[in-house]
Amino acid sequence: MDLPAYLAERQITPTAFAGEIGVPPSTIHRIIRGERDPRGATIRKIVAGTAGKVTATELIASTPGPRGAGVPAPEPSADERAKPLRCLSPHGGEAFVTEGQSR
C-alpha cells in the first residue's frame, strides 16, 4: 500500500500523520508529491507508524524523483545541445566542442 492510500484509509491528513511519527509535515507532503526521496530514518518512521502497511520497498518504489522510480531526464533542447561543452583531456589540455562535433 502506498502512503496516500494509507492516509485515505485512515482518514488522516499528512500533517496529522507527520505529528504521529515525529517528522516535519513538510517532509510527508514532499514525499507524497514526489519532491523528495525518503531517507532511512524517515522510511523507518513511516513503516513503523503504519504498522508495516506501507513497506520500505513500496515507499521507495512509489516515490518519483531522481532516485525513485527511475524517471528519465528530459531531452535537452536544440539550444542546450548547441552550447559549447568544456572537455578535458587526460593530459591536462582542454577544448570546447558542441554535440556532434569532434575535436
C-alpha positions, 0 to 999 in steps of 0.5 A: 500500500502506498502512503496516500492510500494509507492516509485515505484509509485512515482518514488522516491528513499528512500533517496529522500523520507527520505529528504521529511519527515525529517528522516535519509535515513538510517532509510527508507532503514532499514525499507524497508529491514526489519532491523528495526521496525518503531517507532511512530514518524517515522510511523507518518512521513511516513503516513503523507508524503504519504498522508495516502497511506501507513497506520500505520497498513500496515507499521507495518504489512509489516515490518519483524523483531522481532516485525513485522510480527511475524517471528519465531526464528530459531531452535537452533542447536544440539550444542546450545541445548547441552550447559549447561543452568544456572537455578535458583531456587526460593530459591536462589540455582542454577544448570546447566542442558542441554535440556532434562535433569532434575535436 
